[in-house]
Structure formats: structure tokens, C-alpha cells
Amino acid sequence: MASRKAETGSLKLVSVLDLNEASVLHGQLGTLRGKDLAIDASGVERVGVQCVQVLMAAANAWEEDKKKFVFEKASDAFRKTTQLIGINIEHLLAKETAQ
């Protein structure tokens, strides 16, 4: 029997994740549900709480689906903002990024 490779999706976040971007982000994530997901947040310069909420809700949904949800790359601004608002994303960072 041939083994099936799990589908993997990727998403590159835009530089400004503000209130207006939250619904766009929600839609993008919805199309990727059911796949392992690697997120590139390396270009993020500003992130609002609403987009962090969307991302954390997605992380929970992926966990319920037993799929991978990782930030492969994260800018300092992204990491510092999540830390500032009290969200720990360390467990969601790819091992290379977490160091």
C-alpha cells in the first residue's frame, strides 16, 4: 500500500496585521484548514491584537484537527508584540526559529 504524504500549506503574513487585515487573515486560514501549516511571519512590522486572536484561534483549531501549525519564521516585531500582550508563541515556533 502506498503511503499518503500529508498535505502541507504555507502562509506568508503581510507586513501590517491590523484590524482591517483580521478578516482577510481569517479567510486565508480557512482555505488552509485540514493541512499542516507553516507560517512565515518574518516580514511582519506591526501586529494588532485582533490578528493575534485570529492566529491563536487557528492554532487551537489545528490542534483539534491534529495538524501541525508552526511559525517557521517570525520577525522581532511579531515576537515582541505577542510577548507584550501576554501571548506565548514559543511552543508554536519551529525549532530553528525558537533558538
C-alpha positions in Angstrom: 0.0 0.0 0.0 1.4 3.4 -0.9 1.7 5.9 1.9 0.0 9.2 1.6 2.0 12.3 2.3 0.2 14.8 4.4 -0.8 17.9 2.7 1.2 21.0 3.8 0.2 24.6 3.4 2.1 27.7 3.8 1.2 31.3 4.5 3.3 34.4 4.4 1.9 37.1 6.6 1.8 40.7 5.4 3.8 43.5 7.0 0.9 45.2 8.8 -1.6 42.9 10.6 -4.2 45.4 11.7 -8.0 45.3 12.3 -8.6 45.5 8.5 -6.4 42.5 7.9 -8.0 40.3 10.5 -10.9 39.2 8.3 -8.6 38.7 5.3 -6.3 36.5 7.5 -9.3 34.6 8.8 -10.3 33.8 5.2 -6.8 32.8 4.2 -6.6 30.4 7.2 -10.0 28.9 6.4 -8.8 27.8 3.0 -5.8 26.1 4.5 -7.7 24.2 7.3 -7.1 20.4 7.2 -3.5 20.8 6.1 -0.3 21.0 8.2 0.6 24.7 8.1 3.9 26.6 8.1 3.6 30.4 8.7 6.2 32.9 7.7 5.9 36.0 9.9 9.4 37.3 9.0 8.1 40.4 7.3 5.7 41.5 10.0 6.4 45.0 11.1 3.2 45.7 13.1 0.6 43.3 14.5 -2.7 44.1 16.2 -4.4 42.1 18.9 -7.2 41.1 16.5 -4.8 39.3 14.2 -3.1 37.6 17.1 -6.5 36.4 18.2 -7.2 35.0 14.7 -3.9 33.3 14.7 -4.3 31.8 18.2 -7.8 30.6 17.3 -6.4 29.0 14.2 -3.7 27.3 16.3 -6.4 25.8 18.5 -8.4 24.6 15.5 -5.3 23.0 14.0 -4.6 21.3 17.3 -8.1 19.9 17.4 -7.6 18.6 13.9 -4.3 17.1 14.9 -2.4 19.0 12.3 0.8 21.0 12.6 0.7 24.7 13.0 4.1 26.4 13.2 5.7 29.8 12.7 8.7 28.9 10.6 10.0 32.4 10.7 9.0 35.3 12.9 10.2 38.9 12.9 11.4 40.5 16.1 8.4 42.9 15.9 6.0 39.9 15.7 7.6 38.0 18.6 7.9 41.1 20.8 4.3 42.2 20.2 2.9 38.8 21.1 5.1 38.8 24.2 3.9 42.3 25.2 0.3 41.3 25.0 0.9 38.2 27.1 0.7 35.5 24.3 3.4 32.8 24.5 4.1 31.5 21.0 7.3 29.7 21.8 5.5 26.3 21.5 4.4 27.3 18.0 7.8 28.3 16.7 9.8 25.9 14.5 12.7 24.5 16.4 15.2 26.5 14.3 13.2 29.8 15.0 12.9 29.2 18.7 16.6 29.3 19.4 
